[in-house]
Amino acid sequence: MSVQRREAVVQALNELEQRLRELGVTASDRPTPEALASTMPFCYDTMDIEAWLQFIFLGRMRELLEQGDPLPETCAITPYLEMLRASGRSVDAEICACVGDLDRLITGENGSGERI
């Protein structure tokens, strides 16, 4: 991944974090060890998507970037957000847009374009 693209990912992560703060959905307390031990995608059985974004996604992505490790080849969180919205769960449109930007930036040309 190019330096320019990594910088764009950092900017998009910052925008996502800022939007979570603006909505007042960030938590000061980390999830419990039990919640973090979930084996389900997005820890959907133990935490809300906003908590997962804050404590799992943002944290892990920042860790990878700070250590200079490669980012995942693909990222596809948007389909899960769309599923949540379709089921009646309210998910902020700007959060969806930020996540969509991150999906595209990280996946780049690696993605097949297939939808779940």
Backbone as a printed PyTorch tensor [residue, N CA C, xyz], in Angstrom:
tensor([[[  0.8550,  -1.1780,   0.0000],
         [  0.0000,   0.0000,   0.0000],
         [  0.8970,   1.2350,   0.0000]],

        [[  0.5760,   2.1610,  -0.8540],
         [  1.3890,   3.3640,  -0.9920],
         [  1.2850,   4.2350,   0.2620]],

        [[  2.2840,   5.0950,   0.4290],
         [  2.2860,   6.0290,   1.5520],
         [  1.0590,   6.9270,   1.4770]],

        [[  0.7420,   7.3660,   0.2780],
         [ -0.4180,   8.2470,   0.0920],
         [ -1.7080,   7.5450,   0.5230]],

        [[ -1.8310,   6.2690,   0.1650],
         [ -3.0360,   5.5310,   0.5310],
         [ -3.0850,   5.2840,   2.0410]],

        [[ -1.9470,   4.9880,   2.6560],
         [ -1.9050,   4.8090,   4.1090],
         [ -2.3230,   6.1040,   4.8100]],

        [[ -1.8610,   7.2370,   4.2980],
         [ -2.2550,   8.5300,   4.8770],
         [ -3.7530,   8.7610,   4.7290]],

        [[ -4.3160,   8.3510,   3.6020],
         [ -5.7590,   8.4760,   3.4030],
         [ -6.5160,   7.5860,   4.3890]],

        [[ -5.9840,   6.4080,   4.6670],
         [ -6.6050,   5.5180,   5.6490],
         [ -6.5700,   6.1680,   7.0360]],

        [[ -5.4340,   6.7460,   7.4090],
         [ -5.3190,   7.4320,   8.7030],
         [ -6.3640,   8.5400,   8.7990]],

        [[ -6.4980,   9.3400,   7.7430],
         [ -7.4820,  10.4270,   7.7360],
         [ -8.8970,   9.8780,   7.8860]],

        [[ -9.2130,   8.8080,   7.1810],
         [-10.5490,   8.2150,   7.2730],
         [-10.8060,   7.6360,   8.6630]],

        [[ -9.7980,   7.0430,   9.2790],
         [ -9.9440,   6.5440,  10.6520],
         [-10.2080,   7.6970,  11.6090]],

        [[ -9.4890,   8.7980,  11.4210],
         [ -9.7070,   9.9840,  12.2590],
         [-11.1250,  10.5120,  12.0980]],

        [[-11.6230,  10.5320,  10.8770],
         [-12.9820,  11.0150,  10.6250],
         [-14.0150,  10.1050,  11.2900]],

        [[-13.7970,   8.7970,  11.2200],
         [-14.7130,   7.8560,  11.8710],
         [-14.7000,   8.0710,  13.3770]],

        [[-13.5200,   8.1740,  13.9520],
         [-13.4260,   8.3910,  15.3960],
         [-14.0970,   9.7020,  15.8070]],

        [[-13.8800,  10.7480,  15.0260],
         [-14.5080,  12.0430,  15.3200],
         [-16.0290,  11.9400,  15.2700]],

        [[-16.5590,  11.2350,  14.2810],
         [-18.0130,  11.1040,  14.1660],
         [-18.5830,  10.3190,  15.3520]],

        [[-17.9010,   9.2720,  15.7680],
         [-18.3520,   8.5240,  16.9450],
         [-18.4070,   9.4370,  18.1680]],

        [[-17.4070,  10.3010,  18.3050],
         [-17.3920,  11.2490,  19.4320],
         [-18.5210,  12.2650,  19.3210]],

        [[-18.7260,  12.7950,  18.1140],
         [-19.8020,  13.7740,  17.9110],
         [-21.1560,  13.1990,  18.2910]],

        [[-21.3500,  11.9170,  18.0150],
         [-22.6190,  11.2700,  18.3410],
         [-22.7290,  10.9160,  19.8230]],

        [[-21.6270,  11.0050,  20.5410],
         [-21.6310,  10.6680,  21.9580],
         [-21.7370,   9.1760,  22.2200]],

        [[-21.2660,   8.3690,  21.2720],
         [-21.3740,   6.9130,  21.4390],
         [-20.0460,   6.2640,  21.8000]],

        [[-19.0240,   7.0770,  22.0770],
         [-17.7630,   6.4990,  22.5200],
         [-17.8580,   6.2160,  24.0120]],

        [[-17.1880,   5.1800,  24.4320],
         [-17.2000,   4.7890,  25.8330],
         [-15.8160,   4.9910,  26.4190]],

        [[-15.7590,   5.3710,  27.6790],
         [-14.4640,   5.5220,  28.3270],
         [-13.9780,   4.1960,  28.9030]],

        [[-14.8970,   3.3050,  29.2100],
         [-14.5310,   1.9950,  29.7470],
         [-14.4530,   0.9740,  28.6270]],

        [[-13.3650,   0.2150,  28.6380],
         [-13.2050,  -0.8510,  27.6390],
         [-14.2610,  -1.9190,  27.8720]],

        [[-14.6130,  -2.6270,  26.8110],
         [-15.5340,  -3.7590,  26.9970],
         [-14.9130,  -4.7990,  27.9290]],

        [[-15.7490,  -5.5970,  28.5170],
         [-15.2820,  -6.6380,  29.4290],
         [-14.4640,  -7.6800,  28.6550]],

        [[-13.6200,  -8.4130,  29.3430],
         [-12.8910,  -9.4920,  28.6740],
         [-13.8240, -10.4940,  27.9960]],

        [[-14.9690, -10.7340,  28.5950],
         [-15.9410, -11.6530,  27.9990],
         [-16.4640, -11.1040,  26.6670]],

        [[-16.7520,  -9.8040,  26.6310],
         [-17.2450,  -9.1920,  25.3980],
         [-16.1740,  -9.2480,  24.3120]],

        [[-14.9410,  -9.0040,  24.6970],
         [-13.8400,  -9.0180,  23.7380],
         [-13.5070, -10.4300,  23.2580]],

        [[-13.8880, -11.4280,  24.0310],
         [-13.5850, -12.8180,  23.6810],
         [-14.5810, -13.4130,  22.6950]],

        [[-15.5600, -12.6500,  22.2760],
         [-16.5580, -13.1450,  21.3290],
         [-15.8830, -13.6920,  20.0750]],

        [[-16.4190, -14.7850,  19.5750],
         [-15.9040, -15.3640,  18.3350],
         [-16.8060, -15.0250,  17.1490]],

        [[-17.8400, -14.2490,  17.3890],
         [-18.7770, -13.8920,  16.3270],
         [-18.2430, -12.6910,  15.5440]],

        [[-18.5600, -12.6390,  14.2490],
         [-18.1280, -11.4700,  13.4630],
         [-18.6340, -10.1790,  14.1020]],

        [[-17.7660,  -9.1840,  14.1510],
         [-18.0940,  -7.8710,  14.7080],
         [-18.5360,  -7.9460,  16.1670]],

        [[-18.2470,  -9.0530,  16.8360],
         [-18.6660,  -9.2620,  18.2410],
         [-20.1450,  -8.9080,  18.4120]],

        [[-20.9440,  -9.2330,  17.3930],
         [-22.3350,  -8.7970,  17.3930],
         [-23.1400,  -9.3420,  18.5640]],

        [[-22.6610, -10.4110,  19.1650],
         [-23.3920, -10.9860,  20.2870],
         [-23.0370, -10.3350,  21.6220]],

        [[-21.9900,  -9.5050,  21.6530],
         [-21.5560,  -8.9380,  22.9300],
         [-21.4230,  -7.4180,  22.9540]],

        [[-21.4520,  -6.7660,  21.7850],
         [-21.3320,  -5.3030,  21.7920],
         [-22.0120,  -4.6900,  20.5690]],

        [[-22.3690,  -3.4200,  20.7320],
         [-22.9400,  -2.6660,  19.6170],
         [-21.8560,  -2.3920,  18.5860]],

        [[-22.2950,  -2.1000,  17.3710],
         [-21.3470,  -1.8350,  16.2920],
         [-20.4550,  -0.6410,  16.6250]],

        [[-21.0110,   0.3600,  17.2820],
         [-20.1990,   1.5360,  17.6180],
         [-19.0550,   1.1660,  18.5660]],

        [[-19.3260,   0.3060,  19.5440],
         [-18.2750,  -0.1490,  20.4660],
         [-17.2490,  -0.9890,  19.7140]],

        [[-17.7070,  -1.8340,  18.8050],
         [-16.7790,  -2.6450,  18.0180],
         [-15.8690,  -1.7550,  17.1740]],

        [[-16.4650,  -0.7450,  16.5380],
         [-15.6610,   0.1810,  15.7390],
         [-14.6300,   0.8820,  16.6140]],

        [[-15.0410,   1.3470,  17.7860],
         [-14.1440,   2.0840,  18.6610],
         [-13.0280,   1.2040,  19.2220]],

        [[-13.3850,   0.0740,  19.7840],
         [-12.4040,  -0.7080,  20.5400],
         [-11.7020,  -1.7890,  19.7290]],

        [[-12.3260,  -2.3060,  18.7110],
         [-11.7040,  -3.3750,  17.9340],
         [-11.1170,  -2.8100,  16.6360]],

        [[-11.9740,  -2.2580,  15.7990],
         [-11.5300,  -1.8260,  14.4750],
         [-10.5260,  -0.6760,  14.5400]],

        [[-10.9140,   0.4390,  15.1560],
         [-10.0070,   1.5860,  15.2110],
         [ -8.7130,   1.2140,  15.9300]],

        [[ -8.8380,   0.5150,  17.0330],
         [ -7.6550,   0.1360,  17.7910],
         [ -6.7030,  -0.7320,  16.9860]],

        [[ -7.2460,  -1.7460,  16.3270],
         [ -6.4000,  -2.6580,  15.5570],
         [ -5.7860,  -1.9660,  14.3420]],

        [[ -6.5570,  -1.1570,  13.6500],
         [ -6.0320,  -0.4680,  12.4770],
         [ -4.9180,   0.5090,  12.8760]],

        [[ -5.1110,   1.2270,  13.9550],
         [ -4.0730,   2.1640,  14.4050],
         [ -2.8060,   1.4070,  14.8280]],

        [[ -2.9910,   0.2770,  15.4720],
         [ -1.8480,  -0.5420,  15.8740],
         [ -1.0420,  -0.9930,  14.6460]],

        [[ -1.7340,  -1.4680,  13.6240],
         [ -1.0560,  -1.8910,  12.4010],
         [ -0.2960,  -0.7310,  11.7610]],

        [[ -0.9480,   0.4160,  11.6850],
         [ -0.3230,   1.5830,  11.0610],
         [  0.8990,   2.0510,  11.8500]],

        [[  0.7690,   2.1170,  13.1740],
         [  1.8770,   2.5940,  14.0060],
         [  3.0840,   1.6610,  13.9370]],

        [[  2.8290,   0.3660,  13.8060],
         [  3.9260,  -0.5990,  13.7590],
         [  4.4770,  -0.7770,  12.3470]],

        [[  3.8390,  -0.1500,  11.3720],
         [  4.2760,  -0.2780,   9.9900],
         [  3.9350,  -1.6280,   9.3830]],

        [[  3.0090,  -2.3470,  10.0150],
         [  2.5890,  -3.6510,   9.5020],
         [  1.6340,  -3.4710,   8.3290]],

        [[  1.5340,  -4.4700,   7.4650],
         [  0.5920,  -4.3630,   6.3500],
         [ -0.8570,  -4.3490,   6.8550]],

        [[ -1.6600,  -3.5960,   6.1650],
         [ -3.0920,  -3.5750,   6.4730],
         [ -3.7450,  -4.7940,   5.8310]],

        [[ -4.9460,  -5.1370,   6.2740],
         [ -5.6320,  -6.2710,   5.6360],
         [ -5.7700,  -6.0210,   4.1340]],

        [[ -5.8340,  -7.0980,   3.3690],
         [ -5.9940,  -6.9510,   1.9180],
         [ -7.4000,  -6.5170,   1.5530]],

        [[ -8.3610,  -6.8880,   2.3700],
         [ -9.7440,  -6.4990,   2.1180],
         [-10.3990,  -6.0240,   3.4030]],

        [[-11.4160,  -5.2160,   3.2440],
         [-12.2020,  -4.7330,   4.3710],
         [-13.6440,  -4.6270,   3.8760]],

        [[-14.5520,  -5.2540,   4.5950],
         [-15.9580,  -5.2630,   4.1640],
         [-16.8830,  -5.1770,   5.3700]],

        [[-16.8810,  -4.0100,   6.0010],
         [-17.7670,  -3.7620,   7.1360],
         [-19.1130,  -3.2320,   6.6620]],

        [[-19.1170,  -2.5330,   5.5410],
         [-20.3490,  -1.9130,   5.0340],
         [-21.5090,  -2.8930,   4.8770]],

        [[-21.3000,  -4.0940,   4.3470],
         [-22.4380,  -5.0190,   4.2460],
         [-23.0840,  -5.3190,   5.5980]],

        [[-22.2890,  -5.3940,   6.6500],
         [-22.8540,  -5.6240,   7.9840],
         [-23.6830,  -4.4190,   8.4230]],

        [[-23.1760,  -3.2080,   8.1940],
         [-23.9470,  -2.0130,   8.5450],
         [-25.2660,  -1.9670,   7.7760]],

        [[-25.2140,  -2.3290,   6.5010],
         [-26.4380,  -2.3600,   5.6900],
         [-27.4240,  -3.3850,   6.2300]],

        [[-26.9120,  -4.5340,   6.6790],
         [-27.7860,  -5.5540,   7.2630],
         [-28.4320,  -5.0370,   8.5500]],

        [[-27.6460,  -4.3460,   9.3750],
         [-28.1960,  -3.7760,  10.6020],
         [-29.3090,  -2.7790,  10.2860]],

        [[-29.0570,  -1.9070,   9.3350],
         [-30.0600,  -0.8980,   8.9610],
         [-31.3130,  -1.5570,   8.3930]],

        [[-31.1370,  -2.6000,   7.5890],
         [-32.2800,  -3.3000,   7.0010],
         [-33.1260,  -3.9860,   8.0700]],

        [[-32.4870,  -4.3570,   9.1700],
         [-33.2210,  -5.0340,  10.2500],
         [-33.8690,  -4.0370,  11.2090]],

        [[-33.7060,  -2.7330,  10.9320],
         [-34.3440,  -1.7180,  11.7490],
         [-33.4240,  -1.0510,  12.7560]],

        [[-32.1940,  -1.4650,  12.8240],
         [-31.2200,  -0.8550,  13.7450],
         [-30.7820,   0.4750,  13.1680]],

        [[-30.8090,   1.4980,  13.9660],
         [-30.3810,   2.8210,  13.5180],
         [-28.8530,   2.8870,  13.5220]],

        [[-28.2850,   3.1640,  12.3680],
         [-26.8420,   3.3700,  12.2410],
         [-26.6600,   4.6960,  11.5130]],

        [[-25.9270,   5.5870,  12.1230],
         [-25.7180,   6.9220,  11.5870],
         [-25.1940,   6.8820,  10.1500]],

        [[-25.7830,   7.6960,   9.2900],
         [-25.4030,   7.7240,   7.8770],
         [-23.9520,   8.1530,   7.6840]],

        [[-23.4590,   9.0760,   8.5000],
         [-22.0640,   9.5080,   8.3630],
         [-21.1020,   8.4080,   8.8060]],

        [[-21.4840,   7.6230,   9.7950],
         [-20.6530,   6.4730,  10.1800],
         [-20.6020,   5.4960,   9.0110]],

        [[-21.7550,   5.2460,   8.4030],
         [-21.7880,   4.3500,   7.2340],
         [-20.8970,   4.8770,   6.1210]],

        [[-20.9170,   6.1740,   5.8980],
         [-20.0870,   6.7610,   4.8460],
         [-18.6010,   6.6280,   5.1820]],

        [[-18.2360,   6.8940,   6.4220],
         [-16.8280,   6.7510,   6.8340],
         [-16.3590,   5.3120,   6.6770]],

        [[-17.1840,   4.3750,   7.1050],
         [-16.8280,   2.9560,   6.9960],
         [-16.7260,   2.5540,   5.5280]],

        [[-17.6390,   3.0420,   4.7000],
         [-17.5770,   2.7510,   3.2690],
         [-16.2870,   3.2600,   2.6480]],

        [[-15.8710,   4.4660,   3.0510],
         [-14.6000,   5.0140,   2.5660],
         [-13.4360,   4.1170,   2.9720]],

        [[-13.4440,   3.6720,   4.2270],
         [-12.3750,   2.7920,   4.7070],
         [-12.3830,   1.4600,   3.9680]],

        [[-13.5580,   0.8940,   3.7520],
         [-13.6470,  -0.3590,   2.9840],
         [-12.9670,  -0.1880,   1.6270]],

        [[-13.2890,   0.9010,   0.9290],
         [-12.7300,   1.1440,  -0.4070],
         [-11.2320,   1.4310,  -0.3550]],

        [[-10.8030,   2.2320,   0.6030],
         [ -9.3780,   2.5740,   0.7040],
         [ -8.5230,   1.3460,   1.0150]],

        [[ -8.9870,   0.5200,   1.9220],
         [ -8.2000,  -0.6440,   2.3240],
         [ -8.2290,  -1.7160,   1.2480]],

        [[ -9.4080,  -1.9730,   0.7000],
         [ -9.5390,  -3.0500,  -0.2790],
         [ -8.9040,  -2.6490,  -1.6120]],

        [[ -9.0910,  -1.4110,  -2.0220],
         [ -8.5000,  -0.9600,  -3.2820],
         [ -8.8160,  -1.8960,  -4.4180]],

        [[ -7.7920,  -2.2820,  -5.1510],
         [ -7.9750,  -3.1500,  -6.3060],
         [ -8.0570,  -4.6300,  -5.9030]],

        [[ -7.8590,  -4.9280,  -4.6140],
         [ -7.8680,  -6.3300,  -4.1680],
         [ -9.2640,  -6.9290,  -4.1110]],

        [[-10.2770,  -6.0970,  -3.9890],
         [-11.6300,  -6.6060,  -3.8020],
         [-12.2420,  -7.1540,  -5.0700]],

        [[-13.0940,  -8.1370,  -4.9030],
         [-13.7530,  -8.7520,  -6.0500],
         [-15.0020,  -7.9780,  -6.4480]],

        [[-15.4640,  -7.1110,  -5.5450],
         [-16.6930,  -6.3810,  -5.8310],
         [-17.9330,  -7.1620,  -5.4770]],

        [[-17.7820,  -8.4110,  -5.0540],
         [-18.9390,  -9.2150,  -4.7020],
         [-19.5390,  -8.7350,  -3.3950]],

        [[-20.8340,  -8.8360,  -3.3110],
         [-21.5450,  -8.4520,  -2.0910],
         [-22.0430,  -9.7000,  -1.4050]],

        [[-22.0890,  -9.6380,  -0.1040],
         [-22.6220, -10.7610,   0.6660],
         [-24.1250, -10.7290,   0.5930]]])
